[in-house]
Amino acid sequence: MNMIEIERALRELRLSGIAETLSTRVMQAQAAQQPFLETFAAMLQDELDRRRSRLTERRFKRSGLDERPSLADFDWRFNPKLPRSACFELHTLKFIGEGANALIVGKPGTGKSHLAKAVAYQATLQGHDVRYLEADTEFARYALASVTERTALLKECRRQFKIDHLCQLNFDQGSKAGCLAPGCG
């Protein structure tokens, strides 16, 4: 096989990571007189890196995040009352491994959205599928929908997020929580 045939075979096998770096790796191997297995291992690593990168990018696009925030970007001086250690604990994503939920509550403008987005982005980087939604946008979409559309939205929400029932939180006059599912108290 010549280089053109090898590149065609790599594309047919969908090994685009190797195909993109093949000529560079061949020149590197020839110049350094590298053993075949060392060169082949480097090419396989190129393929793995490309696949991981593309998968992470696809996860980010599906997540609904509009930015890639991190806690390193957060201005901790803006709200010194923010529990920094709790924020970093959330960022470790231990709660996911434990099967727990995270609820971030606070007044407007305290950094909740930045923290939620940073945790969500960290989850995409660690291989989790994430869907970031703004509650006010989703509630407005639901409120403006017809009865048929509401039923479809609830079914989609249950399917997508594997939700058994939906709970509604009312933060007016006493912070009561109520549930939309029959028999939920």
N, C-alpha and C positions, 0 to 999 in steps of 0.2 A: 504494500500500500504506500502511495506517496502522500504528501501532506494534504493535498486537496481531498483525496479520498478519506483520509483520517478525519479531517474537519467535517466532511459530509456525514460520516458515520457518527461522530460525536453529536452533531445536531440531530440526527435521526434518533439517537439514543437519549436525546434531551439532556446532554451533559454540557450545557452552555458555559458553566464555570471553567471546565477544562478547555473547551474550545476557545474561550477568550484568552487564556493564558498559555496555550500550547506552544506557540512560536517562541515566546519569552522563556518558557521552561526548557525548551530544546536548546536554545542558545546558552542558557545558564548551565545546563548539564554538560554541554560540549566545552564551554570555557573552563569549567571547574573540574571537568572529567569526573563528574559525579556518578556513583553507581546507579544502575537502572532503578532499583527499589527506592532509593532516596528521591530520585526525580519523580517517580510514579506516586510516591506518598505525598509529595508537594502538590502534584496535580490533583490528587484526590482531595487534599485539604482545600485547594482552590474551589473545587466543586461544592464541598460541604459549606464553606464560607458563603459562597454565592447563594446557595439554597436557604441557608439560615437568614441571610440578609433579606432575600425576597419574601420569605415567610413573615419575618418581622414587619416588613413594610406593608404586606397585605393585611396583617393583623391591625396595624395602626390605621390603615384606611378604613377597615370595617368598624373600628372602635367608635367612630363618631367624634373623636378628639380633633380639635382645630389647631392644636399646638402640641409641642413636646416639652412640657414643663418638667422641672425637677425641683427637689427641695433646695438644691444648690442655688437656684435662681430666686428663691424666696427671700424677700426683705423682712427679716425677723424683727427689725427695729420698728416696722410699720405697726405691728401689734405685739408688744412685749408680753401681753397676758396669754398669748397662745401657748398651749402646753407643748413645748418643743419636743420633749422626750416621747410624748404620745404620738406626735406627728411622725417622728422617725420610726417608731414602733410599727405604725400603720404601713409605712414605706417598705418595711421588711417583708410584708405580705404573709406573715406568719398566720394571720387570721384565715387566709384562704386554705392553707394546709390543715388547719384545725376545723374547717367546715363552718366557721363563724361568719357573721356579718359585721360590717362596719357602718356606723351611723355617725355622720358629721353634722352637728347642729350648732348654730350660732347666729348672731345678728348679721344683717347685711354688711358687706364690706370688711369682714374679719379674716378672709383668706380661705374660706371653705372650698370655693371652686378651684382655686389654685392647688390646694392640698389634694382634693379629689382627683383632679386631672393628673397631678404628679404620681399619685398612687396608681391610677388607671394606666398611665404610660409605663410605669415600672412593671406592671403586670403584663403588658404586651411584650416588653423586653424579656421577661422571664418565661414567655411561651403560653400565657393565658389568653383566651379569647375574651375581649372586653367590649362592652357597649356603653358608651357614655351618653347620657341624656340629660337635658336640662328639664327639671320638673315643671317649671312654669310653661315651657313650650309644649311639653307633652300633655299637661292638664288642659291647656288652651285648645290643643288639637282635639282632645277627647270631648271637651265641652262644646266645640263647634260642630262636631260630627253628628250625623243622623243616628237613629237607633240602630240601624243595620250596620253602619260604619263603626259605631261604638262596640257592638258585638264582635266585629271582625278585629278591631284594635285589641280588645281584651284577649281574644283567642290567640292572636299573634304574640302578644306580650307573654301569655302563659307558655306558648310553644317555645318562643325564643329564649326566655329566661327560666324555663322550667319552674314556673310559679304554681303552687297548688291553690293559693287564694291571694287576693289583693287586699292590702290593708290601706286605709286612708288615715292620715294624721291631720288633725285639726289643731292648729296652734293658736286658737283664739280662746279667750276666757277659760283658763285652767289647763290648757294643753291636754285635751282629751284625745285618745286614739280610738278609732272605730274601724270595723272591718267590713268589707263589701261581700265577704263570702258567707253563705248561709251556715248557721251553726257556729260561727266564730265569735268569741266573746271578748 
